[in-house]
Amino acid sequence: MTDPASETAAPGNPDTWVVIPLYNEATVIGDVVRDLLPSFGKVVCVDDGSTDGSGGVAAEAGARIVTHPINLGQGAALQTGFEYALERGARYVVTFDADGQHRVVDAVAMLDRSRTDDLAIVFGSRFLDDRTKPGFLKKVVLKTAVAVTNWTTRTRLTDAHNGLRVIREDALRRIHLRQDRMAHGTEIVVQLGRTGLPYAEQPVEVIYSEYSKAKGQSLLNSVNILIDLIIR
């Protein structure tokens, strides 16, 4: 693992690190990092074996970079990011997707809620308001995945596989992800649920851009989540 960026203090929620799993998102990750930095001065991208120079683009935009020499999967990238943040004294971690689907304003609101309401975990949910337009089939698949996750984890979430989360240090220290594919989303819910710490959901908007649709992520990721839930 490498971390070529400096460790100097930065403005914007100095007790918080944004952790971004990064794999072949060179065309968008620069904008994602630059949008985050005014509100979150500490952003770490875990470059999970990218072959398109994503890590260099993210570093140029202002992110710290940790590199996996080979692709280990999103769960492994998140775990690496969590350990990196904890080693640097993080009080909170925000998990954020690299493809531009999340909004910084939602992340800020979730962090503020965690602080104000003394919540250890705040999960983003695209289904608590009508801003997100996932399409009928994707919505059906995601809702099915939520039902399966809630049944297997004994939780009560409306959107169990949203990559936007706020996790406080005491909860973060109890996460040890082993699932390397999309099933890590269920694994993290299981482990956070077992902490018994207070949590809540927050309405967020997920933006399905032409970029994400062109990559086939709009439906494929949802199907992969469901497959992983069934076979795990």
C-alpha angles and dihedrals in degrees: 000000000000133000110186097167123093123258096225118141116264133197125255121064094345093192091059134080124197110216117203122184104215129199123156099329098128094137095058111020094084092060091044092055095043091050091052100047100075090058100028114034094187115064124162122189116199103211101210101201097303117183098195102066095261093146093055092049091050092048092050089052091055108268127131110241131218114182132211106200089216133026108273100168136259095284091056091046091053092048090051090050092049092052091047092052095045091051087057096051101261115180091186136018126203116201111212133177121243098221100073097254095123129073121228092216090061092051091051092050091050092051091048090051092050090054096042098044096036093240122165093201133024115187120202115231126195090191100062093080137015101253096101118075106195098162125248101275095044090048091052092050093047093047089051090051090050091052092050092046093049091049094049097041099036090232131133106226129144095203112026097171104050111130094214110092140145115216124184121221096254091056094039093059089060095056118100108165118203101163110094101189132053091301088080086083090065092040092056091050090051093050095044091047091054091057091071088217120144117271140171141181124244126201111249136169121239111202115215100200130186086255095058092043091050089054089054093240098124095081105003095067091050092051090048090053091053093047092050091049091053098047100038 
